[in-house]
Amino acid sequence: MARTGERWTYAAAQTARVAFYGAHYLAARVIARDAFKSIEKPAHPIPAFGAMLKAMRALFAQDWANVEAGLYPAPFDWKRDMRRAMASVNFLTDIPKVAERRKRHGHSDVGGKGEGLPRYYRQNFHFQTDGYLSENSAQLYDFQVEALFGGTADAMRRQAYVPLARALQGRDAKRTTLLDIGAGTGQFLRFVKSVQPQLKTIALDLSEPYLARARRTLKTGVPTQFVEAAAEAMPLSDKSIDMAVSIFLFHELPPKVRVSVAREIARVLKPGGIFVLADTIQYGDVPEFEGLIDVFPELLHEPYYSSFAKSDLDAMFARNGMERVERDIAYLTKVTVFRKKGAVRAKRKRAAK
């Protein structure tokens, strides 16, 4: 009975989230209607609303199945949700600025911020104010993402934890290190630490304001190490990381940088270590949603998205000694797990000695 009540509470909470953030998405469309009108007809049809709702329900069903399987507790965090909801006014106030910036193709309006950072990073991704380079941007980001995905972003992120949870079974969390590449405001690690407070974690990101917010977010369990650095040049030792994750980062990397990041991940992972890549679906993953893939980079400034949507991730990681061992679709997110080769060979060598 207790679990049944918890399930109904979960369903009600997710329904409220979709209604709340979906309303903000629709408000953004109304305020920025000229931007939507100017989009060229996509190569693929835009999915029907019913198909989107069906996929959302499948995501929430999987999320709850993970709870029932004991992979993580029911995701009730009312205080955080209330604090995030308070960003509503700031979100709505910022939309006209985003729309105006899109109209004049103002994707480099960062006001001199980010000096010394890679050029590809010093721009207004999504046409958002200040890009990733200000405290104001860091305060708005999580609300913006939830509104963009109609209240499903957190549930999609949680699916990236599933392979990590399985890999952690039977391991000593205190002796295991998880690296979050492009950790942003620390929301994913916040969730991880709520489940595995003793896990050693590293939050790596290029944005000092976002890392500053992550520091305020990640205060529980074993202290998190914060590293302000580019993913293509991580100041970490070879074979020092047990597992790594990256969420919604790869589609914002230029193709050559993407390749360099894959190489860096393979370098820092221990043999047998896993890398969980959670990012947007690509062409061929969900054919009925390919119209969304067509319009997303045009609607919001995503200069490297189209190339990512067509890239061969398996081949890119295979060149660096990593093989795909798992893949799952979670609404508009694909979770792919790669394992670094070499663990079996290392065990055989120890046995021979």
N, C-alpha and C positions, 0 to 999 in steps of 0.2 A: 504493500500500500504506500509505503514511504517513497519507493522508487517511482510508482505511478504518479504520485503527486508532484515529484520532482520533474518528471517528464512533461507534465502539463505546464508546470512553471516555466520550463525551458521553452516549450512551444509558444507560450504567451510572450515570453521575453523576446524571442526571435521575431515574432510577428510584430511586436511593438517597434523593434529596431528597424525592420524593413519599412514599416509605415513612416517612422520618424525620418530616417535618412532618405527614403524614397521621396518623401515630400520635399526635402531639401534639394534633391537632384532635379525634381520637376520645377522647383522654384528657380534653380540655376538655368534650366532650359528656357523658362519664360523670360528671365532677365536678359539672357544672352541669346535670344531667339534669332537675331540677325546672323549670329555665328553659325547656328544650325542650318539656316536657310541657304547659306553660301556653300555648304558641303556638296561636292560633286556626287553624282549617282555612283554608289559603290559597285564593284565588279560582282559581288555576291549579294543576295537579298538579305535585308535586315531581318533577324529572327522575330517571330511573332511573340507578343507579350505572354501568351500562354506557355510557349516553349521556355521562356526565361523563368517563369514561375515554377514550372516543372523541374527545371535544373536547380533552382534555389531550394526547393523542397528536398531534392535528392542530396544536396549538400548538407542541409540540416539533419536529415535522417542519418547520414554517415557520421556527422559530428556527434549525434546522440549515441550512435552505435559504439563509437570510441569510448564514450563515457561508460556505457554499460559493460564494455570489455575491460574496464579498469585502466585504460591508457592515460586518462586524465580525469579530474573531477568535473562535475557540472560547472560550466563557465559562468557563474554568477558573481559579478563584481559591480554591485549597484553604485558604490561610491565613485568608482572610476567612470562608469557610464554617465553618471550625473555631472561629474566634472567636465567630461568631454562634451556633453550636450550644451554646456554653458558657452561653448564656442559658436553656437548657432548664429548669433547676431554678427560676430566678426566674419563668419563665413559668408553670410548674405551680403554684408557690406563690401566684401572683397570681390564679389562676382563681377560687378561693373568694371572694375579695374582689369580683371582677367579678360573680359569680353573686349574692352578697348584695346588691350595689348594684342589680342589675337587679330583684331581688325587691321591693325597697322603692322602686323608681323613683328611685334616687339619682343623678340626672344633673347635679347641681350641687355635687358634693363635691370642690371644688378648693381648699378650705382658704384662701380669700382670695388665692390666687395669681392672677396676671394682671391686677392692678389697672391700669386705664388702657386695657386692650385692649377691643375690641368685645364687647358682651354675648353675642352668638351664639357667640363663640369660647371664653368662659369656662365650659365645661361638659365633662362626661365623655363625649366621643364614644366609642362602643363600650362605654360603662360602664367604660372603662379607668381605672386609678388615676391621678389627677392630670390627666386629660385630656391636653393637649399641653404642660403647663405645668411639668414638672419634669425633672431630669436622669434620674431613675429611669425615667420614661415614655420618654424618648428612648433609653435603653439597651435597653428591651424592645420598642420599636415594630417594628423590622424583623423580629424573630422572630415577633411577634404576627401581622403581615401574612402572612408565609410560612405560618404554621400555619393561618390563616383560609382561605387559598387552596390548602392542601395541597401546598405546595412549588412552586407555579407563578408566584408573584408576580414574581420576577426576570425570568423568561422573558416575562411579559406586559409588564413595563416596557421590556424591550429592543425590543419592537415599536414603541414610541414613537420610538426612535432611527432607524428605517428611513427615514421621510420626511426626517429631518434629514440623514442620510448622503447621500441623493440630492441634496438641496439644496446640500450642501457640495461636491459634485463639481465641480471646475473653479474653486473659489473659494479665496482665500487665507484660511486659518483664522485667521491673525494679525490680519486686518482684519475678522473676522466676530464678532459678539457674539450669544451664546445666553443668554436669560433663562429660568431655571427658576422658575416661579411656584408657591409652596408647596413649596419644595425639601426641607423636612423635614430628615432626617439626612444628606442629600447622596448617597444611594446611586445615584440615576440619574446625577447629574453625575459621580460617581466612575467609572461605567462609560463615560460620554462622554469624560472626560479620558483614560481608558486607551486610547481609540481615536484621539482628536484632542487631544493634550496642548497644542497651541499655540492652540487655540480660546479666545477670550475668553468667560468665563462669569460670570454673575451669579446668585447664589442668594438668592432673596427668600422670607422666611417671617416669620410673626408670632411664632413661639416662639423666645425667646432660648436656652433649653436645647437645642432641636433644632438651631439654627444653630451653637451651640457645638460640638455633636457633628459637624456638617457641616464645621466648620473643621478638626477633627482628621482628618476623612476625606479632605478635598480638599487634598492637599499636593503633587500632581504637576503638571508642566507650568506654563503661564502661571497666575499667581495668580488665584484666584477672588475676585470682589467679593461681599461679604456685605451684604445689606440687610435689616434688621429692620423690616418694614412690612406693612401690609395690602394685599392685592391690589387692593382697590377704591380705593386712594389711593397708588399707587406713586410714590415720589419720584424719578422718572426723566424725562428730557427727552422732548418730543415727537419722534417719528420717529428715535429713537436706537438701536433694537433691530432686528437683522437677522432673528432668529428667536426664537420663544418656545415654551415647552412647559409643560404643567401635567398632573400625574399624580395621580389620585385626590383632587383638591381640590374640583372643582365640585359634587359631590354633597353636600358638607358646607357649602355656602353657602346662606343663605336666598335665595329667589327674587329679591328686589329687589337684594341684594348681587351675585348672579350676573350680573344685567344690568349693574350698575356695573362689574364686573370685565371683562366683555366689552368695554365701552366703553373702559376703561383700556388693554386690550390693543391695541385698534385705534389708540389715541392714541400709544402708545410705539413701535409697529411702523413701520418704514420702508415706503413704497409698494412693493408686491411682496413684502414680508416674509411669512413663514408663521407660523402658530400651530398647534401640535400638541396636541390635547386627548386625553389618554388617561384614560378613566374607565369606570365600570361600564356594562355594556350597559343599554339602555333597553327599554321595552315595544315590541314589534314587531321588535326586532333578531334575537332567537333565541327564537321562540315556545315551544320545548320547555323553556327555562330560566326562563320567567316566574314559575314557582312560587318560585324563589329570590329574585326581585325582590320578590315579595309578602312573604316572611317576614323578609328581611334587616333592614328597619328596626324590626321588632317584636322580633326576637331581640337585636339590638344597638342601642344608642341612636344613631339616625341620623335626627334630626328633620326634615331637609330632603331626605332620600333619595327619598321617594315623589314629591315634586313634580319632582325632577330626572328621575326615570325616565319622566315623562310630558311633559317640556318639549321644545319645538321649538328645538333648538340652531341649526339652519340659519337660521331666521328671526331669532333673537336676534343672531347675528353679522352677518347681512345688513343689519340696521338700522344697523350700524356700519361699513358699507362693506367687509365681508369676505365672500368666497364660499367655499363648501365645494368643495374640489378632489379630495378623496380620503377614503375611509372603509374601514376594515378591522376585522374581528372577530377578536380573539385570545382565545379561550376565554371568560372572563367580562369581558373588557375590550374596549371599542370605541375604536379610534384614528381620530380625525377630524382632517383637515388643512384649515385655512382660510387663504386668501391675501388679504392686504389689496390692494384695488384701487388703481390709479393708476400702476403702473410703466410701462405702455405709453405712457400719456399723457406722463409725464415724459420718456421717451426721445424722443418725437416733438418735444417742445418744445426739447430740446437740439439735435436735428437741424436744426430750423428756424432756430436761431441760427447 
